[in-house]
């Protein structure tokens, strides 16, 4: 994804703890976006954030079940 940059932007990603949501989170972080990860599984969410931190962007998490 050469040329696709999101430096200085913030992305909110739901279902971010695993699967497609985590893959999207990785792509946004790689593109330079700060990310706000949202998922209902707090343990998996913290693990996902741990994998993404330290790549030069800010990673924040919010544990919530959006069906409530």
CHARMM-style PDB file with segment names, atoms N, HN, CA, C and O in Angstrom:
ATOM      1  N   UNK     1       0.829  -1.181   0.000  1.00  0.00      PROA
ATOM      2  CA  UNK     1       0.000   0.000   0.000  1.00  0.00      PROA
ATOM      3  C   UNK     1       0.870   1.240   0.000  1.00  0.00      PROA
ATOM      4  O   UNK     1       0.654   2.160   0.789  1.00  0.00      PROA
ATOM      5  N   UNK     2       1.845   1.263  -0.877  1.00  0.00      PROA
ATOM      6  HN  UNK     2       2.021   0.516  -1.518  1.00  0.00      PROA
ATOM      7  CA  UNK     2       2.716   2.421  -1.009  1.00  0.00      PROA
ATOM      8  C   UNK     2       1.894   3.659  -1.342  1.00  0.00      PROA
ATOM      9  O   UNK     2       0.989   3.609  -2.175  1.00  0.00      PROA
ATOM     10  N   UNK     3       2.210   4.754  -0.694  1.00  0.00      PROA
ATOM     11  HN  UNK     3       2.945   4.795  -0.017  1.00  0.00      PROA
ATOM     12  CA  UNK     3       1.516   6.005  -0.968  1.00  0.00      PROA
ATOM     13  C   UNK     3       0.260   6.191  -0.144  1.00  0.00      PROA
ATOM     14  O   UNK     3      -0.291   7.291  -0.112  1.00  0.00      PROA
ATOM     15  N   UNK     4      -0.210   5.151   0.522  1.00  0.00      PROA
ATOM     16  HN  UNK     4       0.237   4.257   0.496  1.00  0.00      PROA
ATOM     17  CA  UNK     4      -1.408   5.246   1.363  1.00  0.00      PROA
ATOM     18  C   UNK     4      -0.964   5.595   2.768  1.00  0.00      PROA
ATOM     19  O   UNK     4      -0.527   4.714   3.508  1.00  0.00      PROA
ATOM     20  N   UNK     5      -1.062   6.842   3.152  1.00  0.00      PROA
ATOM     21  HN  UNK     5      -1.416   7.558   2.551  1.00  0.00      PROA
ATOM     22  CA  UNK     5      -0.618   7.309   4.461  1.00  0.00      PROA
ATOM     23  C   UNK     5      -1.772   7.968   5.209  1.00  0.00      PROA
ATOM     24  O   UNK     5      -2.600   8.662   4.619  1.00  0.00      PROA
ATOM     25  N   UNK     6      -1.807   7.741   6.492  1.00  0.00      PROA
ATOM     26  HN  UNK     6      -1.135   7.177   6.972  1.00  0.00      PROA
ATOM     27  CA  UNK     6      -2.828   8.327   7.353  1.00  0.00      PROA
ATOM     28  C   UNK     6      -2.197   9.036   8.551  1.00  0.00      PROA
ATOM     29  O   UNK     6      -2.797   9.114   9.622  1.00  0.00      PROA
ATOM     30  N   UNK     7      -0.995   9.546   8.361  1.00  0.00      PROA
ATOM     31  HN  UNK     7      -0.508   9.482   7.491  1.00  0.00      PROA
ATOM     32  CA  UNK     7      -0.299  10.242   9.439  1.00  0.00      PROA
ATOM     33  C   UNK     7      -1.156  11.385   9.973  1.00  0.00      PROA
ATOM     34  O   UNK     7      -1.715  12.171   9.208  1.00  0.00      PROA
ATOM     35  N   UNK     8      -1.249  11.464  11.307  1.00  0.00      PROA
ATOM     36  HN  UNK     8      -0.795  10.826  11.929  1.00  0.00      PROA
ATOM     37  CA  UNK     8      -2.021  12.529  11.936  1.00  0.00      PROA
ATOM     38  C   UNK     8      -3.518  12.283  11.973  1.00  0.00      PROA
ATOM     39  O   UNK     8      -4.257  13.100  12.522  1.00  0.00      PROA
ATOM     40  N   UNK     9      -3.980  11.189  11.410  1.00  0.00      PROA
ATOM     41  HN  UNK     9      -3.380  10.525  10.964  1.00  0.00      PROA
ATOM     42  CA  UNK     9      -5.406  10.845  11.420  1.00  0.00      PROA
ATOM     43  C   UNK     9      -5.665   9.833  12.517  1.00  0.00      PROA
ATOM     44  O   UNK     9      -4.743   9.161  12.978  1.00  0.00      PROA
ATOM     45  N   UNK    10      -6.922   9.721  12.938  1.00  0.00      PROA
ATOM     46  HN  UNK    10      -7.671  10.267  12.563  1.00  0.00      PROA
ATOM     47  CA  UNK    10      -7.319   8.731  13.935  1.00  0.00      PROA
ATOM     48  C   UNK    10      -8.401   7.844  13.350  1.00  0.00      PROA
ATOM     49  O   UNK    10      -9.371   8.330  12.768  1.00  0.00      PROA
ATOM     50  N   UNK    11      -8.227   6.534  13.512  1.00  0.00      PROA
ATOM     51  HN  UNK    11      -7.439   6.140  13.985  1.00  0.00      PROA
ATOM     52  CA  UNK    11      -9.198   5.562  13.016  1.00  0.00      PROA
ATOM     53  C   UNK    11      -9.857   4.865  14.191  1.00  0.00      PROA
ATOM     54  O   UNK    11      -9.184   4.489  15.151  1.00  0.00      PROA
ATOM     55  N   UNK    12     -11.169   4.689  14.123  1.00  0.00      PROA
ATOM     56  HN  UNK    12     -11.716   4.994  13.344  1.00  0.00      PROA
ATOM     57  CA  UNK    12     -11.922   3.921  15.116  1.00  0.00      PROA
ATOM     58  C   UNK    12     -12.282   2.602  14.450  1.00  0.00      PROA
ATOM     59  O   UNK    12     -12.949   2.579  13.416  1.00  0.00      PROA
ATOM     60  N   UNK    13     -11.835   1.500  15.051  1.00  0.00      PROA
ATOM     61  HN  UNK    13     -11.293   1.518  15.892  1.00  0.00      PROA
ATOM     62  CA  UNK    13     -12.032   0.189  14.449  1.00  0.00      PROA
ATOM     63  C   UNK    13     -12.806  -0.688  15.421  1.00  0.00      PROA
ATOM     64  O   UNK    13     -12.334  -0.957  16.526  1.00  0.00      PROA
ATOM     65  N   UNK    14     -13.982  -1.131  15.022  1.00  0.00      PROA
ATOM     66  HN  UNK    14     -14.365  -0.913  14.125  1.00  0.00      PROA
ATOM     67  CA  UNK    14     -14.782  -2.019  15.857  1.00  0.00      PROA
ATOM     68  C   UNK    14     -14.440  -3.466  15.514  1.00  0.00      PROA
ATOM     69  O   UNK    14     -14.043  -3.775  14.390  1.00  0.00      PROA
ATOM     70  N   UNK    15     -14.598  -4.335  16.488  1.00  0.00      PROA
ATOM     71  HN  UNK    15     -14.921  -4.084  17.401  1.00  0.00      PROA
ATOM     72  CA  UNK    15     -14.232  -5.733  16.296  1.00  0.00      PROA
ATOM     73  C   UNK    15     -12.739  -5.893  16.103  1.00  0.00      PROA
ATOM     74  O   UNK    15     -12.290  -6.773  15.368  1.00  0.00      PROA
ATOM     75  N   UNK    16     -11.964  -5.037  16.765  1.00  0.00      PROA
ATOM     76  HN  UNK    16     -12.329  -4.322  17.362  1.00  0.00      PROA
ATOM     77  CA  UNK    16     -10.533  -4.911  16.502  1.00  0.00      PROA
ATOM     78  C   UNK    16      -9.652  -5.943  17.195  1.00  0.00      PROA
ATOM     79  O   UNK    16      -8.450  -5.992  16.934  1.00  0.00      PROA
ATOM     80  N   UNK    17     -10.215  -6.762  18.062  1.00  0.00      PROA
ATOM     81  HN  UNK    17     -11.191  -6.723  18.274  1.00  0.00      PROA
ATOM     82  CA  UNK    17      -9.390  -7.666  18.852  1.00  0.00      PROA
ATOM     83  C   UNK    17      -8.841  -8.853  18.068  1.00  0.00      PROA
ATOM     84  O   UNK    17      -7.796  -9.397  18.425  1.00  0.00      PROA
ATOM     85  N   UNK    18      -9.529  -9.261  17.008  1.00  0.00      PROA
ATOM     86  HN  UNK    18     -10.378  -8.820  16.718  1.00  0.00      PROA
ATOM     87  CA  UNK    18      -9.067 -10.439  16.274  1.00  0.00      PROA
ATOM     88  C   UNK    18      -9.653 -10.464  14.864  1.00  0.00      PROA
ATOM     89  O   UNK    18     -10.514  -9.656  14.516  1.00  0.00      PROA
ATOM     90  N   UNK    19      -9.175 -11.390  14.080  1.00  0.00      PROA
ATOM     91  HN  UNK    19      -8.476 -12.047  14.362  1.00  0.00      PROA
ATOM     92  CA  UNK    19      -9.710 -11.608  12.744  1.00  0.00      PROA
ATOM     93  C   UNK    19      -9.536 -10.421  11.811  1.00  0.00      PROA
ATOM     94  O   UNK    19      -8.496  -9.762  11.806  1.00  0.00      PROA
ATOM     95  N   UNK    20     -10.563 -10.163  11.026  1.00  0.00      PROA
ATOM     96  HN  UNK    20     -11.407 -10.699  11.030  1.00  0.00      PROA
ATOM     97  CA  UNK    20     -10.522  -9.088  10.040  1.00  0.00      PROA
ATOM     98  C   UNK    20     -10.319  -7.732  10.724  1.00  0.00      PROA
ATOM     99  O   UNK    20      -9.573  -6.890  10.224  1.00  0.00      PROA
ATOM    100  N   UNK    21     -10.978  -7.522  11.860  1.00  0.00      PROA
ATOM    101  HN  UNK    21     -11.584  -8.206  12.266  1.00  0.00      PROA
ATOM    102  CA  UNK    21     -10.832  -6.257  12.578  1.00  0.00      PROA
ATOM    103  C   UNK    21      -9.401  -5.994  12.995  1.00  0.00      PROA
ATOM    104  O   UNK    21      -8.918  -4.866  12.896  1.00  0.00      PROA
ATOM    105  N   UNK    22      -8.714  -7.036  13.465  1.00  0.00      PROA
ATOM    106  HN  UNK    22      -9.106  -7.953  13.546  1.00  0.00      PROA
ATOM    107  CA  UNK    22      -7.317  -6.863  13.845  1.00  0.00      PROA
ATOM    108  C   UNK    22      -6.457  -6.602  12.610  1.00  0.00      PROA
ATOM    109  O   UNK    22      -5.539  -5.782  12.654  1.00  0.00      PROA
ATOM    110  N   UNK    23      -6.748  -7.291  11.520  1.00  0.00      PROA
ATOM    111  HN  UNK    23      -7.493  -7.958  11.485  1.00  0.00      PROA
ATOM    112  CA  UNK    23      -6.011  -7.056  10.272  1.00  0.00      PROA
ATOM    113  C   UNK    23      -6.159  -5.625   9.791  1.00  0.00      PROA
ATOM    114  O   UNK    23      -5.196  -5.016   9.326  1.00  0.00      PROA
ATOM    115  N   UNK    24      -7.367  -5.091   9.903  1.00  0.00      PROA
ATOM    116  HN  UNK    24      -8.149  -5.586  10.281  1.00  0.00      PROA
ATOM    117  CA  UNK    24      -7.606  -3.696   9.531  1.00  0.00      PROA
ATOM    118  C   UNK    24      -6.823  -2.774  10.459  1.00  0.00      PROA
ATOM    119  O   UNK    24      -6.244  -1.782  10.015  1.00  0.00      PROA
ATOM    120  N   UNK    25      -6.808  -3.103  11.740  1.00  0.00      PROA
ATOM    121  HN  UNK    25      -7.278  -3.908  12.101  1.00  0.00      PROA
ATOM    122  CA  UNK    25      -6.050  -2.303  12.706  1.00  0.00      PROA
ATOM    123  C   UNK    25      -4.568  -2.277  12.350  1.00  0.00      PROA
ATOM    124  O   UNK    25      -3.935  -1.223  12.404  1.00  0.00      PROA
ATOM    125  N   UNK    26      -4.013  -3.430  11.988  1.00  0.00      PROA
ATOM    126  HN  UNK    26      -4.527  -4.286  11.945  1.00  0.00      PROA
ATOM    127  CA  UNK    26      -2.606  -3.494  11.582  1.00  0.00      PROA
ATOM    128  C   UNK    26      -2.348  -2.613  10.363  1.00  0.00      PROA
ATOM    129  O   UNK    26      -1.337  -1.914  10.304  1.00  0.00      PROA
ATOM    130  N   UNK    27      -3.257  -2.644   9.392  1.00  0.00      PROA
ATOM    131  HN  UNK    27      -4.079  -3.212   9.440  1.00  0.00      PROA
ATOM    132  CA  UNK    27      -3.082  -1.836   8.185  1.00  0.00      PROA
ATOM    133  C   UNK    27      -3.113  -0.351   8.501  1.00  0.00      PROA
ATOM    134  O   UNK    27      -2.316   0.416   7.960  1.00  0.00      PROA
ATOM    135  N   UNK    28      -4.027   0.064   9.375  1.00  0.00      PROA
ATOM    136  HN  UNK    28      -4.675  -0.558   9.815  1.00  0.00      PROA
ATOM    137  CA  UNK    28      -4.123   1.483   9.727  1.00  0.00      PROA
ATOM    138  C   UNK    28      -2.888   1.941  10.483  1.00  0.00      PROA
ATOM    139  O   UNK    28      -2.377   3.031  10.229  1.00  0.00      PROA
ATOM    140  N   UNK    29      -2.398   1.116  11.417  1.00  0.00      PROA
ATOM    141  HN  UNK    29      -2.813   0.230  11.623  1.00  0.00      PROA
ATOM    142  CA  UNK    29      -1.182   1.463  12.152  1.00  0.00      PROA
ATOM    143  C   UNK    29       0.000   1.551  11.192  1.00  0.00      PROA
ATOM    144  O   UNK    29       0.811   2.473  11.285  1.00  0.00      PROA
ATOM    145  N   UNK    30       0.097   0.599  10.274  1.00  0.00      PROA
ATOM    146  HN  UNK    30      -0.562  -0.150  10.199  1.00  0.00      PROA
ATOM    147  CA  UNK    30       1.186   0.616   9.280  1.00  0.00      PROA
ATOM    148  C   UNK    30       1.136   1.862   8.405  1.00  0.00      PROA
ATOM    149  O   UNK    30       2.169   2.337   7.934  1.00  0.00      PROA
ATOM    150  N   UNK    31      -0.073   2.393   8.188  1.00  0.00      PROA
ATOM    151  HN  UNK    31      -0.912   2.007   8.571  1.00  0.00      PROA
ATOM    152  CA  UNK    31      -0.243   3.594   7.375  1.00  0.00      PROA
ATOM    153  C   UNK    31      -0.032   4.867   8.195  1.00  0.00      PROA
ATOM    154  O   UNK    31      -0.128   5.971   7.659  1.00  0.00      PROA
ATOM    155  N   UNK    32       0.257   4.719   9.502  1.00  0.00      PROA
ATOM    156  HN  UNK    32       0.335   3.822   9.938  1.00  0.00      PROA
ATOM    157  CA  UNK    32       0.569   5.879  10.325  1.00  0.00      PROA
ATOM    158  C   UNK    32      -0.570   6.450  11.135  1.00  0.00      PROA
ATOM    159  O   UNK    32      -0.406   7.488  11.777  1.00  0.00      PROA
ATOM    160  N   UNK    33      -1.726   5.798  11.124  1.00  0.00      PROA
ATOM    161  HN  UNK    33      -1.859   4.955  10.603  1.00  0.00      PROA
ATOM    162  CA  UNK    33      -2.882   6.320  11.860  1.00  0.00      PROA
ATOM    163  C   UNK    33      -2.804   5.979  13.334  1.00  0.00      PROA
ATOM    164  O   UNK    33      -2.352   4.897  13.711  1.00  0.00      PROA
ATOM    165  N   UNK    34      -3.246   6.908  14.159  1.00  0.00      PROA
ATOM    166  HN  UNK    34      -3.613   7.786  13.852  1.00  0.00      PROA
ATOM    167  CA  UNK    34      -3.516   6.588  15.551  1.00  0.00      PROA
ATOM    168  C   UNK    34      -4.791   5.754  15.528  1.00  0.00      PROA
ATOM    169  O   UNK    34      -5.689   6.015  14.728  1.00  0.00      PROA
ATOM    170  N   UNK    35      -4.874   4.761  16.392  1.00  0.00      PROA
ATOM    171  HN  UNK    35      -4.144   4.549  17.042  1.00  0.00      PROA
ATOM    172  CA  UNK    35      -6.040   3.870  16.339  1.00  0.00      PROA
ATOM    173  C   UNK    35      -6.750   3.814  17.674  1.00  0.00      PROA
ATOM    174  O   UNK    35      -6.131   3.870  18.737  1.00  0.00      PROA
ATOM    175  N   UNK    36      -8.045   3.703  17.593  1.00  0.00      PROA
ATOM    176  HN  UNK    36      -8.547   3.657  16.729  1.00  0.00      PROA
ATOM    177  CA  UNK    36      -8.921   3.538  18.737  1.00  0.00      PROA
ATOM    178  C   UNK    36      -9.598   2.193  18.525  1.00  0.00      PROA
ATOM    179  O   UNK    36     -10.525   2.080  17.722  1.00  0.00      PROA
ATOM    180  N   UNK    37      -9.134   1.165  19.250  1.00  0.00      PROA
ATOM    181  HN  UNK    37      -8.381   1.257  19.902  1.00  0.00      PROA
ATOM    182  CA  UNK    37      -9.623  -0.192  19.066  1.00  0.00      PROA
ATOM    183  C   UNK    37     -10.831  -0.441  19.956  1.00  0.00      PROA
ATOM    184  O   UNK    37     -10.797  -0.143  21.150  1.00  0.00      PROA
ATOM    185  N   UNK    38     -11.898  -0.986  19.381  1.00  0.00      PROA
ATOM    186  HN  UNK    38     -11.926  -1.229  18.411  1.00  0.00      PROA
ATOM    187  CA  UNK    38     -13.136  -1.241  20.108  1.00  0.00      PROA
ATOM    188  C   UNK    38     -13.482  -2.725  19.963  1.00  0.00      PROA
ATOM    189  O   UNK    38     -13.464  -3.273  18.861  1.00  0.00      PROA
ATOM    190  N   UNK    39     -13.799  -3.368  21.103  1.00  0.00      PROA
ATOM    191  HN  UNK    39     -13.813  -2.922  21.998  1.00  0.00      PROA
ATOM    192  CA  UNK    39     -14.223  -4.765  21.064  1.00  0.00      PROA
ATOM    193  C   UNK    39     -14.879  -5.107  22.392  1.00  0.00      PROA
ATOM    194  O   UNK    39     -14.669  -4.412  23.385  1.00  0.00      PROA
ATOM    195  N   UNK    40     -15.664  -6.160  22.417  1.00  0.00      PROA
ATOM    196  HN  UNK    40     -15.835  -6.725  21.610  1.00  0.00      PROA
ATOM    197  CA  UNK    40     -16.322  -6.575  23.657  1.00  0.00      PROA
ATOM    198  C   UNK    40     -15.461  -7.519  24.489  1.00  0.00      PROA
ATOM    199  O   UNK    40     -15.730  -7.713  25.674  1.00  0.00      PROA
ATOM    200  N   UNK    41     -14.434  -8.104  23.889  1.00  0.00      PROA
ATOM    201  HN  UNK    41     -14.216  -7.946  22.926  1.00  0.00      PROA
ATOM    202  CA  UNK    41     -13.535  -9.028  24.582  1.00  0.00      PROA
ATOM    203  C   UNK    41     -12.312  -8.268  25.088  1.00  0.00      PROA
ATOM    204  O   UNK    41     -11.344  -8.072  24.354  1.00  0.00      PROA
ATOM    205  N   UNK    42     -12.367  -7.845  26.345  1.00  0.00      PROA
ATOM    206  HN  UNK    42     -13.153  -8.004  26.942  1.00  0.00      PROA
ATOM    207  CA  UNK    42     -11.321  -7.005  26.911  1.00  0.00      PROA
ATOM    208  C   UNK    42      -9.947  -7.638  26.907  1.00  0.00      PROA
ATOM    209  O   UNK    42      -8.956  -6.972  26.609  1.00  0.00      PROA
ATOM    210  N   UNK    43      -9.875  -8.926  27.235  1.00  0.00      PROA
ATOM    211  HN  UNK    43     -10.680  -9.468  27.477  1.00  0.00      PROA
ATOM    212  CA  UNK    43      -8.578  -9.603  27.273  1.00  0.00      PROA
ATOM    213  C   UNK    43      -7.945  -9.650  25.880  1.00  0.00      PROA
ATOM    214  O   UNK    43      -6.763  -9.346  25.722  1.00  0.00      PROA
ATOM    215  N   UNK    44      -8.725 -10.029  24.884  1.00  0.00      PROA
ATOM    216  HN  UNK    44      -9.686 -10.276  25.012  1.00  0.00      PROA
ATOM    217  CA  UNK    44      -8.221 -10.074  23.503  1.00  0.00      PROA
ATOM    218  C   UNK    44      -7.898  -8.673  23.004  1.00  0.00      PROA
ATOM    219  O   UNK    44      -6.957  -8.486  22.233  1.00  0.00      PROA
ATOM    220  N   UNK    45      -8.672  -7.695  23.439  1.00  0.00      PROA
ATOM    221  HN  UNK    45      -9.436  -7.847  24.065  1.00  0.00      PROA
ATOM    222  CA  UNK    45      -8.445  -6.304  23.035  1.00  0.00      PROA
ATOM    223  C   UNK    45      -7.110  -5.795  23.565  1.00  0.00      PROA
ATOM    224  O   UNK    45      -6.362  -5.140  22.839  1.00  0.00      PROA
ATOM    225  N   UNK    46      -6.806  -6.092  24.826  1.00  0.00      PROA
ATOM    226  HN  UNK    46      -7.413  -6.624  25.416  1.00  0.00      PROA
ATOM    227  CA  UNK    46      -5.524  -5.681  25.402  1.00  0.00      PROA
ATOM    228  C   UNK    46      -4.364  -6.391  24.711  1.00  0.00      PROA
ATOM    229  O   UNK    46      -3.308  -5.793  24.502  1.00  0.00      PROA
ATOM    230  N   UNK    47      -4.550  -7.652  24.359  1.00  0.00      PROA
ATOM    231  HN  UNK    47      -5.408  -8.137  24.529  1.00  0.00      PROA
ATOM    232  CA  UNK    47      -3.505  -8.397  23.643  1.00  0.00      PROA
ATOM    233  C   UNK    47      -3.271  -7.798  22.259  1.00  0.00      PROA
ATOM    234  O   UNK    47      -2.126  -7.657  21.828  1.00  0.00      PROA
ATOM    235  N   UNK    48      -4.344  -7.446  21.565  1.00  0.00      PROA
ATOM    236  HN  UNK    48      -5.274  -7.560  21.914  1.00  0.00      PROA
ATOM    237  CA  UNK    48      -4.225  -6.836  20.234  1.00  0.00      PROA
ATOM    238  C   UNK    48      -3.495  -5.511  20.321  1.00  0.00      PROA
ATOM    239  O   UNK    48      -2.618  -5.225  19.506  1.00  0.00      PROA
ATOM    240  N   UNK    49      -3.857  -4.696  21.312  1.00  0.00      PROA
ATOM    241  HN  UNK    49      -4.570  -4.928  21.974  1.00  0.00      PROA
ATOM    242  CA  UNK    49      -3.193  -3.397  21.483  1.00  0.00      PROA
ATOM    243  C   UNK    49      -1.709  -3.595  21.759  1.00  0.00      PROA
ATOM    244  O   UNK    49      -0.876  -2.841  21.255  1.00  0.00      PROA
ATOM    245  N   UNK    50      -1.376  -4.602  22.556  1.00  0.00      PROA
ATOM    246  HN  UNK    50      -2.052  -5.213  22.966  1.00  0.00      PROA
ATOM    247  CA  UNK    50       0.019  -4.884  22.851  1.00  0.00      PROA
ATOM    248  C   UNK    50       0.830  -5.227  21.612  1.00  0.00      PROA
ATOM    249  O   UNK    50       2.010  -4.888  21.522  1.00  0.00      PROA
ATOM    250  N   UNK    51       0.194  -5.900  20.655  1.00  0.00      PROA
ATOM    251  HN  UNK    51      -0.764  -6.175  20.728  1.00  0.00      PROA
ATOM    252  CA  UNK    51       0.868  -6.260  19.404  1.00  0.00      PROA
ATOM    253  C   UNK    51       1.085  -5.043  18.504  1.00  0.00      PROA
ATOM    254  O   UNK    51       2.010  -5.027  17.692  1.00  0.00      PROA
ATOM    255  N   UNK    52       0.235  -4.026  18.647  1.00  0.00      PROA
ATOM    256  HN  UNK    52      -0.516  -4.038  19.307  1.00  0.00      PROA
ATOM    257  CA  UNK    52       0.293  -2.858  17.764  1.00  0.00      PROA
ATOM    258  C   UNK    52       1.095  -1.693  18.351  1.00  0.00      PROA
ATOM    259  O   UNK    52       1.561  -0.826  17.611  1.00  0.00      PROA
ATOM    260  N   UNK    53       1.255  -1.671  19.663  1.00  0.00      PROA
ATOM    261  HN  UNK    53       0.877  -2.376  20.264  1.00  0.00      PROA
ATOM    262  CA  UNK    53       1.976  -0.567  20.297  1.00  0.00      PROA
ATOM    263  C   UNK    53       3.454  -0.609  19.921  1.00  0.00      PROA
ATOM    264  O   UNK    53       4.003  -1.663  19.597  1.00  0.00      PROA
ATOM    265  N   UNK    54       4.076   0.549  19.972  1.00  0.00      PROA
ATOM    266  HN  UNK    54       3.630   1.404  20.235  1.00  0.00      PROA
ATOM    267  CA  UNK    54       5.496   0.635  19.698  1.00  0.00      PROA
ATOM    268  C   UNK    54       5.835   0.742  18.224  1.00  0.00      PROA
ATOM    269  O   UNK    54       6.988   0.556  17.834  1.00  0.00      PROA
ATOM    270  N   UNK    55       4.847   1.039  17.409  1.00  0.00      PROA
ATOM    271  HN  UNK    55       3.911   1.191  17.725  1.00  0.00      PROA
ATOM    272  CA  UNK    55       5.075   1.179  15.962  1.00  0.00      PROA
ATOM    273  C   UNK    55       5.004   2.639  15.520  1.00  0.00      PROA
ATOM    274  O   UNK    55       4.878   2.933  14.331  1.00  0.00      PROA
ATOM    275  N   UNK    56       5.086   3.549  16.496  1.00  0.00      PROA
ATOM    276  HN  UNK    56       5.188   3.310  17.462  1.00  0.00      PROA
ATOM    277  CA  UNK    56       5.126   4.967  16.155  1.00  0.00      PROA
ATOM    278  C   UNK    56       3.787   5.670  16.118  1.00  0.00      PROA
ATOM    279  O   UNK    56       3.716   6.845  15.757  1.00  0.00      PROA
ATOM    280  N   UNK    57       2.721   4.971  16.486  1.00  0.00      PROA
ATOM    281  HN  UNK    57       2.779   4.016  16.780  1.00  0.00      PROA
ATOM    282  CA  UNK    57       1.405   5.606  16.546  1.00  0.00      PROA
ATOM    283  C   UNK    57       0.800   5.354  17.915  1.00  0.00      PROA
ATOM    284  O   UNK    57       1.279   4.505  18.667  1.00  0.00      PROA
ATOM    285  N   UNK    58      -0.247   6.090  18.234  1.00  0.00      PROA
ATOM    286  HN  UNK    58      -0.636   6.779  17.623  1.00  0.00      PROA
ATOM    287  CA  UNK    58      -0.944   5.918  19.507  1.00  0.00      PROA
ATOM    288  C   UNK    58      -2.046   4.882  19.331  1.00  0.00      PROA
ATOM    289  O   UNK    58      -2.834   4.955  18.388  1.00  0.00      PROA
ATOM    290  N   UNK    59      -2.095   3.923  20.238  1.00  0.00      PROA
ATOM    291  HN  UNK    59      -1.455   3.864  21.004  1.00  0.00      PROA
ATOM    292  CA  UNK    59      -3.127   2.891  20.220  1.00  0.00      PROA
ATOM    293  C   UNK    59      -3.920   2.994  21.514  1.00  0.00      PROA
ATOM    294  O   UNK    59      -3.356   2.867  22.601  1.00  0.00      PROA
ATOM    295  N   UNK    60      -5.227   3.225  21.403  1.00  0.00      PROA
ATOM    296  HN  UNK    60      -5.685   3.328  20.520  1.00  0.00      PROA
ATOM    297  CA  UNK    60      -6.111   3.298  22.551  1.00  0.00      PROA
ATOM    298  C   UNK    60      -7.148   2.198  22.437  1.00  0.00      PROA
ATOM    299  O   UNK    60      -7.456   1.743  21.335  1.00  0.00      PROA
ATOM    300  N   UNK    61      -7.696   1.760  23.584  1.00  0.00      PROA
ATOM    301  HN  UNK    61      -7.445   2.129  24.479  1.00  0.00      PROA
ATOM    302  CA  UNK    61      -8.698   0.712  23.551  1.00  0.00      PROA
ATOM    303  C   UNK    61      -9.959   1.146  24.288  1.00  0.00      PROA
ATOM    304  O   UNK    61      -9.919   1.988  25.186  1.00  0.00      PROA
ATOM    305  N   UNK    62     -11.077   0.551  23.886  1.00  0.00      PROA
ATOM    306  HN  UNK    62     -11.110  -0.133  23.157  1.00  0.00      PROA
ATOM    307  CA  UNK    62     -12.361   0.795  24.530  1.00  0.00      PROA
ATOM    308  C   UNK    62     -13.133  -0.513  24.501  1.00  0.00      PROA
ATOM    309  O   UNK    62     -13.532  -0.984  23.436  1.00  0.00      PROA
ATOM    310  N   UNK    63     -13.341  -1.096  25.673  1.00  0.00      PROA
ATOM    311  HN  UNK    63     -13.017  -0.713  26.538  1.00  0.00      PROA
ATOM    312  CA  UNK    63     -14.064  -2.362  25.785  1.00  0.00      PROA
ATOM    313  C   UNK    63     -15.554  -2.080  25.931  1.00  0.00      PROA
ATOM    314  O   UNK    63     -15.991  -1.476  26.911  1.00  0.00      PROA
ATOM    315  N   UNK    64     -16.319  -2.519  24.957  1.00  0.00      PROA
ATOM    316  HN  UNK    64     -15.965  -3.010  24.161  1.00  0.00      PROA
ATOM    317  CA  UNK    64     -17.774  -2.326  24.984  1.00  0.00      PROA
ATOM    318  C   UNK    64     -18.440  -3.322  24.045  1.00  0.00      PROA
ATOM    319  O   UNK    64     -17.862  -3.721  23.034  1.00  0.00      PROA
ATOM    320  N   UNK    65     -19.656  -3.718  24.387  1.00  0.00      PROA
ATOM    321  HN  UNK    65     -20.126  -3.395  25.208  1.00  0.00      PROA
ATOM    322  CA  UNK    65     -20.469  -4.540  23.515  1.00  0.00      PROA
ATOM    323  C   UNK    65     -21.430  -3.589  22.794  1.00  0.00      PROA
ATOM    324  O   UNK    65     -22.357  -3.061  23.408  1.00  0.00      PROA
ATOM    325  N   UNK    66     -21.218  -3.379  21.537  1.00  0.00      PROA
ATOM    326  HN  UNK    66     -20.466  -3.809  21.038  1.00  0.00      PROA
ATOM    327  CA  UNK    66     -22.012  -2.395  20.783  1.00  0.00      PROA
ATOM    328  C   UNK    66     -23.449  -2.831  20.545  1.00  0.00      PROA
ATOM    329  O   UNK    66     -24.257  -2.044  20.052  1.00  0.00      PROA
ATOM    330  N   UNK    67     -23.786  -4.090  20.890  1.00  0.00      PROA
ATOM    331  HN  UNK    67     -23.130  -4.729  21.290  1.00  0.00      PROA
ATOM    332  CA  UNK    67     -25.171  -4.526  20.734  1.00  0.00      PROA
ATOM    333  C   UNK    67     -26.016  -4.081  21.918  1.00  0.00      PROA
ATOM    334  O   UNK    67     -27.242  -4.161  21.856  1.00  0.00      PROA
ATOM    335  N   UNK    68     -25.382  -3.606  23.011  1.00  0.00      PROA
ATOM    336  HN  UNK    68     -24.385  -3.541  23.061  1.00  0.00      PROA
ATOM    337  CA  UNK    68     -26.136  -3.110  24.183  1.00  0.00      PROA
ATOM    338  C   UNK    68     -26.657  -1.719  23.925  1.00  0.00      PROA
ATOM    339  OT1 UNK    68     -27.312  -1.135  24.788  1.00  0.00      PROA
TER     340      UNK     68
END
